[in-house]
Amino acid sequence: MEKIINKKTNKPVKKVAKPVQPKPDTKAQIAVIQTGGKQYLVKAGDLVKVEKLPAEPKQIEFTDLLHNKKVVIEIQGDIKAKKVTGVKFKKRKGYLKRFGHRQDQTILKILEIK
């Protein structure tokens, strides 16, 4: 083990151990919800974009997959995702077709995890 030397005084420095801080209980603060065939790691106050849900703006509940808790969610509204473009092309035939697609999404606000 090497000694650490202070550059100004040229004397060895004693290492002082820092007190260990207890980690907060993260199990109560996070949840994993599943919608649209995908899983999302969420916490209270998050805004999450998911595949379009056929529901009006209101509060709904999901079940946490990890801790079996209830996750209260409010639907904020529907948006469209960023455009994805594609091309159909046949070489030497003069065929070129371009297309674009925007997926419908729903914005969810995580109100609480109980």
C-alpha positions in Angstrom: 0.0 0.0 0.0 1.4 3.3 -1.0 1.5 6.3 1.3 -0.1 9.5 0.1 2.2 12.5 0.5 1.1 16.1 0.9 2.8 18.2 -1.8 3.2 21.3 0.4 4.5 19.7 3.5 6.1 16.5 2.1 4.5 14.5 5.0 2.4 11.4 4.8 -1.4 12.1 4.9 -3.6 10.0 7.1 -6.8 8.8 5.4 -10.0 9.6 7.2 -12.9 7.3 6.7 -16.1 9.0 5.7 -19.3 7.9 7.5 -21.5 5.7 5.5 -24.8 7.2 4.6 -27.8 4.8 4.7 -29.4 4.4 1.3 -33.1 5.5 1.0 -35.7 2.9 0.6 -36.0 2.9 -3.2 -38.5 0.0 -3.4 -41.2 2.3 -2.1 -40.3 5.1 -4.6 -40.2 3.2 -7.9 -42.4 0.8 -9.8 -42.4 -1.2 -13.0 -45.6 -0.9 -15.1 -46.5 -2.8 -18.3 -48.5 -1.4 -21.2 -48.4 -2.0 -24.9 -46.1 -5.0 -24.5 -43.4 -2.9 -22.9 -42.3 -2.3 -19.3 -41.5 1.1 -17.9 -39.6 2.0 -14.7 -41.4 4.9 -13.1 -41.5 7.0 -10.0 -44.0 9.5 -8.6 -44.2 12.7 -10.7 -42.7 11.2 -13.9 -44.2 11.9 -17.3 -44.1 8.7 -19.5 -44.8 8.4 -23.3 -46.4 5.0 -24.0 -48.3 3.5 -27.0 -51.7 4.9 -27.5 -54.3 3.9 -24.8 -58.0 3.9 -25.8 -59.1 6.0 -22.8 -60.2 9.6 -22.1 -58.1 11.9 -19.9 -58.8 10.5 -16.4 -57.1 8.6 -13.6 -56.4 4.9 -14.0 -54.5 2.3 -12.0 -51.8 -0.1 -13.0 -50.3 -2.8 -10.9 -46.5 -2.7 -10.1 -44.8 -5.9 -11.5 -42.1 -5.9 -8.8 -43.8 -5.2 -5.5 -47.5 -5.7 -6.3 -48.4 -2.1 -5.4 -51.0 0.1 -7.1 -49.7 2.9 -9.4 -52.2 5.8 -9.9 -51.8 7.4 -13.3 -53.4 10.3 -15.0 -53.7 10.5 -18.8 -52.4 13.9 -19.9 -53.3 13.5 -23.6 -52.4 12.0 -27.0 -49.5 13.1 -29.3 -47.7 11.7 -32.3 -44.1 10.5 -32.2 -41.3 11.8 -34.4 -41.7 10.9 -38.1 -39.9 7.7 -39.3 -39.3 7.7 -43.1 -38.8 4.8 -45.4 -38.1 4.1 -49.0 -39.1 1.3 -51.5 -36.6 1.1 -54.3 -36.0 -1.2 -57.3 -32.6 -0.9 -58.9 -32.5 -0.3 -62.7 -36.3 -0.1 -62.9 -36.9 3.6 -62.1 -39.1 2.7 -59.1 -38.7 4.9 -56.0 -41.4 5.3 -53.4 -41.0 7.3 -50.2 -43.3 7.0 -47.1 -43.5 8.3 -43.6 -45.1 7.1 -40.4 -45.9 8.8 -37.1 -46.9 6.5 -34.2 -49.7 7.6 -31.9 -48.6 7.9 -28.2 -50.3 8.7 -24.9 -48.6 10.8 -22.2 -49.1 9.5 -18.7 -48.3 11.3 -15.4 -47.5 9.1 -12.4 -49.4 10.6 -9.5 -48.6 8.1 -6.7 -47.4 4.6 -5.8 -49.3 3.0 -3.0 
